[in-house]
Amino acid sequence: MTDFLPTNTAIVTGSSRGIGLAISEFLISKGYRVIGISRTTPQSKTLVDSKSYRHVNLDLSDTKKIEFQISNILKTEPPLKILVHNAGIGNFSPHEEIPLDTLEKMLLLNFVSPILLTKLLLRDLKKNEGWIFQLHSVTALKESARGAAYAGAKAGLRHFGLNLFEEVRKSGVKLVSINPDVVDTEFYKNLDFEKDSDPGSYLNVEEVLNAFEFALGGRENLGFTEITIRPRYHRVSKKPIVRKNETF
């Protein structure tokens, strides 16, 4: 196989697993140079072994490091065409029970850091008539009895994106918000609930990737500002409570 040089760059946050990993692999298959940003090394031999992938180890909730790490990230790379905001964490405890440092980290990662990243990279995206993808959650669109801060951050970023699109559309920049419902990923690993066992009650990563590919594959002068995808049923499962003194 003959190596080829990518002509465009994509930056994907949260690239080490789940949706971000799938998007990164897809973009490499389409000839992009992908710069993945996450706290951990990707769980993918495809990415690690690819000459088209570059990993930047960065905790995006540490916003003081973002400008230092990102300002010169494109210095030796092809033109930036795609920015994907995918990194995020969730906490669905009653609001008064969330530890303050956990709450701050969630707000910084889910809301503040994408806005800062967009600011640092927007001139490149305007110059190249690029794409901004924001991976949110269906919670950005509705009220629920749990996760007020999580939903508020997602709704805030969604609203930022809708307004930013109006600002930059004259420059040829496309901005798409993707709002998936429950997805079969590691997102629920440290939460007290998880996807239900019924396949009709959750989405697969591939289905979110299909929405991304659908938006990206449209005509150059045609854009989708928002795509919401939901499974047939609305069901989650409560995880069993394991008490520290219990033995099995």
ZADREN-416115 format. One record per residue (C-alpha): x, y, z; residue number from 1. Coordinates in steps of 0.2 Angstrom, whole numbers, always signed. Example, Ala and Ser with C-alpha at 12.3 -4.5 7.8 and 13.67 -1.06 7.14 Angstrom:
# residues 2
ATOM       x       y       z   gulo
ATOM     +62     -22     +39      1
ATOM     +68      -5     +36      2
//
This chain:
# residues 248
ATOM       x       y       z   gulo
ATOM      +0      +0      +0      1
ATOM      +7     +17      -5      2
ATOM      +7     +30      +9      3
ATOM      -2     +46      +5      4
ATOM      -1     +63     +13      5
ATOM     -17     +70     +21      6
ATOM     -22     +87     +14      7
ATOM     -33     +92     +28      8
ATOM     -33     +91     +47      9
ATOM     -47     +86     +60     10
ATOM     -46     +89     +78     11
ATOM     -56     +77     +89     12
ATOM     -58     +79    +108     13
ATOM     -61     +64    +118     14
ATOM     -53     +53    +105     15
ATOM     -47     +39    +115     16
ATOM     -63     +29    +117     17
ATOM     -81     +28    +112     18
ATOM     -89     +40    +100     19
ATOM     -73     +51     +98     20
ATOM     -63     +35     +94     21
ATOM     -75     +30     +81     22
ATOM     -75     +47     +73     23
ATOM     -56     +48     +73     24
ATOM     -55     +31     +64     25
ATOM     -68     +36     +52     26
ATOM     -59     +53     +47     27
ATOM     -42     +44     +45     28
ATOM     -51     +32     +33     29
ATOM     -57     +47     +23     30
ATOM     -39     +54     +21     31
ATOM     -39     +66     +36     32
ATOM     -24     +70     +47     33
ATOM     -32     +68     +64     34
ATOM     -26     +76     +80     35
ATOM     -34     +68     +95     36
ATOM     -35     +76    +112     37
ATOM     -38     +67    +128     38
ATOM     -31     +62    +145     39
ATOM     -28     +44    +140     40
ATOM     -20     +35    +125     41
ATOM     -33     +29    +112     42
ATOM     -39     +11    +114     43
ATOM     -36      +8     +96     44
ATOM     -22      +0     +87     45
ATOM     -28      +8     +71     46
ATOM     -25     +25     +78     47
ATOM      -9     +21     +88     48
ATOM      -1     +13     +73     49
ATOM      -7     +26     +60     50
ATOM      +5     +40     +53     51
ATOM     -11     +50     +50     52
ATOM     -15     +51     +69     53
ATOM      -6     +62     +82     54
ATOM     -11     +61    +100     55
ATOM     -11     +76    +112     56
ATOM     -12     +71    +130     57
ATOM     -22     +85    +139     58
ATOM     -35     +86    +152     59
ATOM     -47     +99    +144     60
ATOM     -55    +103    +161     61
ATOM     -38    +111    +166     62
ATOM     -42    +127    +155     63
ATOM     -26    +136    +160     64
ATOM     -16    +124    +149     65
ATOM     -27    +125    +134     66
ATOM     -20    +140    +126     67
ATOM      -2    +134    +129     68
ATOM      -5    +117    +121     69
ATOM     -16    +122    +107     70
ATOM     -10    +139    +101     71
ATOM      +4    +131     +90     72
ATOM      -4    +114     +87     73
ATOM      -7    +117     +68     74
ATOM     +11    +124     +65     75
ATOM     +17    +109     +55     76
ATOM      +0    +102     +50     77
ATOM     -11    +102     +35     78
ATOM     -25    +115     +35     79
ATOM     -38    +113     +48     80
ATOM     -55    +108     +41     81
ATOM     -65     +99     +55     82
ATOM     -66    +102     +74     83
ATOM     -76     +89     +84     84
ATOM     -80     +93    +102     85
ATOM     -84     +76    +110     86
ATOM     -75     +75    +127     87
ATOM     -87     +76    +142     88
ATOM     -91     +69    +159     89
ATOM    -107     +67    +168     90
ATOM    -114     +67    +186     91
ATOM    -132     +65    +190     92
ATOM    -132     +66    +209     93
ATOM    -144     +78    +217     94
ATOM    -136     +95    +215     95
ATOM    -132     +99    +233     96
ATOM    -123     +82    +234     97
ATOM    -111     +84    +220     98
ATOM     -93     +88    +227     99
ATOM     -88    +106    +222    100
ATOM     -72    +100    +213    101
ATOM     -82     +87    +203    102
ATOM     -95    +100    +198    103
ATOM     -82    +113    +193    104
ATOM     -73     +99    +182    105
ATOM     -89     +94    +174    106
ATOM     -94    +112    +169    107
ATOM     -76    +116    +163    108
ATOM     -75    +101    +152    109
ATOM     -92    +101    +145    110
ATOM     -95    +119    +143    111
ATOM     -80    +131    +145    112
ATOM     -66    +121    +136    113
ATOM     -76    +119    +119    114
ATOM     -79    +138    +119    115
ATOM     -61    +141    +122    116
ATOM     -55    +129    +109    117
ATOM     -67    +136     +96    118
ATOM     -60    +153     +99    119
ATOM     -42    +148     +97    120
ATOM     -46    +138     +81    121
ATOM     -59    +148     +73    122
ATOM     -48    +159     +61    123
ATOM     -41    +143     +54    124
ATOM     -59    +136     +52    125
ATOM     -65    +152     +43    126
ATOM     -50    +152     +32    127
ATOM     -53    +134     +26    128
ATOM     -72    +135     +27    129
ATOM     -72    +121     +39    130
ATOM     -84    +111     +50    131
ATOM     -88    +112     +69    132
ATOM     -96     +97     +77    133
ATOM    -103     +98     +94    134
ATOM    -108     +81    +102    135
ATOM    -121     +85    +115    136
ATOM    -134     +75    +123    137
ATOM    -153     +74    +122    138
ATOM    -153     +82    +139    139
ATOM    -148     +98    +131    140
ATOM    -166     +98    +123    141
ATOM    -177     +94    +138    142
ATOM    -180     +95    +157    143
ATOM    -177     +80    +168    144
ATOM    -177     +77    +187    145
ATOM    -158     +73    +188    146
ATOM    -142     +81    +181    147
ATOM    -147     +99    +181    148
ATOM    -129    +105    +180    149
ATOM    -125     +92    +166    150
ATOM    -140     +96    +156    151
ATOM    -137    +115    +159    152
ATOM    -119    +114    +152    153
ATOM    -125    +104    +137    154
ATOM    -139    +116    +133    155
ATOM    -128    +131    +135    156
ATOM    -115    +124    +123    157
ATOM    -129    +119    +111    158
ATOM    -135    +137    +112    159
ATOM    -118    +144    +110    160
ATOM    -116    +134     +94    161
ATOM    -133    +139     +87    162
ATOM    -128    +157     +89    163
ATOM    -110    +155     +83    164
ATOM    -116    +148     +67    165
ATOM    -126    +164     +64    166
ATOM    -110    +173     +66    167
ATOM     -98    +163     +56    168
ATOM    -110    +156     +42    169
ATOM    -105    +170     +30    170
ATOM     -87    +164     +31    171
ATOM     -92    +147     +25    172
ATOM     -91    +138     +42    173
ATOM    -103    +124     +45    174
ATOM    -108    +120     +63    175
ATOM    -118    +104     +68    176
ATOM    -125     +99     +85    177
ATOM    -128     +81     +87    178
ATOM    -139     +76    +102    179
ATOM    -139     +57    +105    180
ATOM    -149     +49    +118    181
ATOM    -142     +34    +128    182
ATOM    -127     +27    +119    183
ATOM    -118     +10    +123    184
ATOM    -101     +18    +129    185
ATOM     -91     +19    +145    186
ATOM    -100     +35    +149    187
ATOM    -110     +26    +162    188
ATOM     -96     +17    +170    189
ATOM     -95     +28    +186    190
ATOM    -114     +32    +187    191
ATOM    -128     +24    +197    192
ATOM    -137     +19    +181    193
ATOM    -133     +12    +164    194
ATOM    -141      +7    +148    195
ATOM    -156      -6    +149    196
ATOM    -153     -23    +142    197
ATOM    -166     -21    +128    198
ATOM    -156     -16    +112    199
ATOM    -171      -5    +108    200
ATOM    -168      +6    +122    201
ATOM    -151     +13    +117    202
ATOM    -140     +18    +103    203
ATOM    -124     +10     +96    204
ATOM    -108     +21     +93    205
ATOM    -110     +17     +74    206
ATOM    -127     +25     +74    207
ATOM    -120     +41     +81    208
ATOM    -106     +40     +68    209
ATOM    -119     +38     +54    210
ATOM    -126     +54     +59    211
ATOM    -109     +62     +59    212
ATOM    -105     +55     +42    213
ATOM    -122     +60     +35    214
ATOM    -120     +78     +40    215
ATOM    -102     +79     +34    216
ATOM    -106     +71     +17    217
ATOM    -119     +83     +11    218
ATOM    -117     +96      -2    219
ATOM    -104    +110      +2    220
ATOM    -118    +123      +2    221
ATOM    -130    +113     +12    222
ATOM    -129    +111     +31    223
ATOM    -138    +104     +46    224
ATOM    -137    +114     +62    225
ATOM    -144    +100     +72    226
ATOM    -147     +81     +72    227
ATOM    -156     +72     +87    228
ATOM    -156     +53     +87    229
ATOM    -165     +43    +100    230
ATOM    -169     +24    +102    231
ATOM    -186     +16    +101    232
ATOM    -189     +15    +120    233
ATOM    -184     +27    +134    234
ATOM    -177     +15    +147    235
ATOM    -162     +14    +158    236
ATOM    -157      +2    +172    237
ATOM    -153      +6    +190    238
ATOM    -136      -2    +195    239
ATOM    -137     -12    +211    240
ATOM    -131      -4    +227    241
ATOM    -115     -13    +233    242
ATOM    -112      -9    +252    243
ATOM     -94     -10    +257    244
ATOM     -97     -23    +270    245
ATOM    -105     -35    +259    246
ATOM     -96     -50    +253    247
ATOM    -100     -62    +238    248
//
